[in-house]
Amino acid sequence: MSGDREAALRGRTILVGVCGGIAAYKCAGVVSALRQAEADVHVIMTEAAQRFVTPLTFEALSGNPVHTDMFAAASTWNIAHIGLVRKAELMVVLNATATTLAKLAHGMADNLLTACVLASRVPVLVAPAMNTQMWQAAPTQANIRMLQERGVHFVEPGAGFLACGEVGEGRLADEDDILAAIGHLLTRARRMSGQRVLVTAGPTREYLDPARFLSNPATGRMGIALAQEAAARGASVTLVCGPTELAVPPSVACVRVTTAREMHAAVMEHLPGCTLFIGAAAVADFRPVRRSDTKVKKSAAARTIELEPNPDIIAEVSLHRPAGCFVVGFAAESGDLEAHAREKLAAKNLDCIVANRIEPEGGAFGSRDNAVVILWGREGREEVARAPKARVAAAILDRIARLRGSA
Ligand SMILES: Cc1cc2nc3c(=O)[nH]c(=O)nc-3n(C[C@H](O)[C@H](O)[C@H](O)COP(=O)(O)O)c2cc1C
């Protein structure tokens, strides 16, 4: 094992789940390597996993008791479920079966492993293994997508000879690839430690009366993904979020707002002390001059709505930024995307800008995926190919780290 990887693993607490598939025996190698690198490894086995390998194997290799029973005595359950989940810095689900993937995707908690993953706030890495047809089946792929969108990490299975006698995709990834992914996530968990990050997300609503408002189709998914990724990298993160039905992960402090003026006030309140600001919200540029306290009757409704400008949050943040704070804007454009984004970058004195399209094809609004172009300086440019927003968020934070010279 490389020195860098050993350093990333040494002294770190890792909770490893083992599922019931034919490759359960290979998980023993991973646990052994983690222990040799001086990680503190705790293993949970599903009932099916114990049909393939005994808990004794993992107990001997990890040097810790193996947890198998959710209905063990309450005191043991507390140690396993609450204690371990709190102590762990990373959860790794090895030899993840189609069944466990389905349970994780749907938030089921019917055994100790799935309950621990659901209760966990730390990054989760999943290494699936199954026969090719099961792997390619639509429900399995949909479950994986769902988990990826929530920020769960995967070590994709490899192709090769499978226990069922076929050759194809679905074989548990190589031990070295799994260890590399574990090392990467543990390193990542400290990459932004000490940083204070403020992110805005979602649309704003500008009310005409209690029943009508001006808004846009943003869901907040991109901003939430950025907040989640920064938190997973060890930053202390505050998210100022417009109306959205999406859940905000518990690792992120969330301030809910409705209007652009509320968002502006919340941002200015939380800006002091921040080292990074990311304005991913789709803030309404204008609001109605008049807002009625009661619903305007159809017969009395004006055909023309008079508008006035909202505060330009990102421009103000840029102007009043705390010393050393890096300011990142978003540009959602339908025309000449990059030209408009570059104008905004310069006009608002931003450190970089993330440009995305709002056309239906390749569009950003409301979509689960996004494709963006990151622009900085006079000519700096990076294209991030279409991918789930969690992955795009990681690419944006990687670029920010490179621009700040900390990666
Ligand atoms: C011999 C054998 C091998 C199996 N291999 C796999 C496998 O590689 N992947 C998988 O998803 N399921 C496999 N299964 C099915 C799982 O054991 C079954 O779905 C089980 O309910 C999984 O439970 P768990 O996810 O709680 O561990 C296998 C079953 C048998 C009998």
The ligand as an SDF file (V2000), in Angstrom:
LIG
                    3D

 31 33  0  0  0  0  0  0  0  0999 V2000
  -24.8950  -18.6730   -3.6360 C   0  0  0  0  0  0  0  0  0  0  0  0
  -25.5330  -17.3160   -3.6370 C   0  0  0  0  0  0  0  0  0  0  0  0
  -24.8400  -16.2380   -4.1380 C   0  0  0  0  0  0  0  0  0  0  0  0
  -25.4200  -14.9730   -4.1600 C   0  0  0  0  0  0  0  0  0  0  0  0
  -24.7010  -13.9210   -4.6690 N   0  0  0  0  0  0  0  0  0  0  0  0
  -25.2740  -12.7070   -4.7280 C   0  0  0  0  0  0  0  0  0  0  0  0
  -24.5590  -11.6260   -5.2570 C   0  0  0  0  0  0  0  0  0  0  0  0
  -23.3870  -11.7290   -5.6600 O   0  0  0  0  0  0  0  0  0  0  0  0
  -25.1840  -10.4250   -5.3240 N   0  0  0  0  0  0  0  0  0  0  0  0
  -26.4560  -10.2620   -4.8970 C   0  0  0  0  0  0  0  0  0  0  0  0
  -26.9680   -9.1340   -5.0280 O   0  0  0  0  0  0  0  0  0  0  0  0
  -27.1540  -11.2600   -4.3500 N   0  0  0  0  0  0  0  0  0  0  0  0
  -26.5860  -12.4930   -4.2430 C   0  0  0  0  0  0  0  0  0  0  0  0
  -27.3080  -13.5170   -3.6880 N   0  0  0  0  0  0  0  0  0  0  0  0
  -28.6360  -13.2500   -3.1440 C   0  0  0  0  0  0  0  0  0  0  0  0
  -28.5480  -12.6230   -1.7660 C   0  0  0  0  0  0  0  0  0  0  0  0
  -27.8810  -13.4930   -0.8650 O   0  0  0  0  0  0  0  0  0  0  0  0
  -29.9550  -12.3080   -1.2410 C   0  0  0  0  0  0  0  0  0  0  0  0
  -30.5420  -11.3320   -2.0780 O   0  0  0  0  0  0  0  0  0  0  0  0
  -29.9460  -11.8190    0.1780 C   0  0  0  0  0  0  0  0  0  0  0  0
  -31.2620  -11.5580    0.5670 O   0  0  0  0  0  0  0  0  0  0  0  0
  -29.1140  -10.5830    0.3650 C   0  0  0  0  0  0  0  0  0  0  0  0
  -29.2370  -10.1140    1.6910 O   0  0  0  0  0  0  0  0  0  0  0  0
  -28.3880   -8.8880    2.2410 P   0  0  0  0  0  0  0  0  0  0  0  0
  -28.4310   -7.8250    1.2120 O   0  0  0  0  0  0  0  0  0  0  0  0
  -29.0970   -8.4870    3.4930 O   0  0  0  0  0  0  0  0  0  0  0  0
  -27.0190   -9.3810    2.5360 O   0  0  0  0  0  0  0  0  0  0  0  0
  -26.7340  -14.7940   -3.6520 C   0  0  0  0  0  0  0  0  0  0  0  0
  -27.4170  -15.8780   -3.1230 C   0  0  0  0  0  0  0  0  0  0  0  0
  -26.8360  -17.1310   -3.1210 C   0  0  0  0  0  0  0  0  0  0  0  0
  -27.5930  -18.2740   -2.5230 C   0  0  0  0  0  0  0  0  0  0  0  0
  1  2  1  0
  2  3  1  0
  2 30  2  0
  3  4  2  0
  4  5  1  0
  4 28  1  0
  5  6  2  0
  6  7  1  0
  6 13  1  0
  7  8  2  0
  7  9  1  0
  9 10  1  0
 10 11  2  0
 10 12  1  0
 12 13  2  0
 13 14  1  0
 14 15  1  0
 14 28  1  0
 15 16  1  0
 16 17  1  0
 16 18  1  0
 18 19  1  0
 18 20  1  0
 20 21  1  0
 20 22  1  0
 22 23  1  0
 23 24  1  0
 24 25  2  0
 24 26  1  0
 24 27  1  0
 28 29  2  0
 29 30  1  0
 30 31  1  0
M  END
$$$$
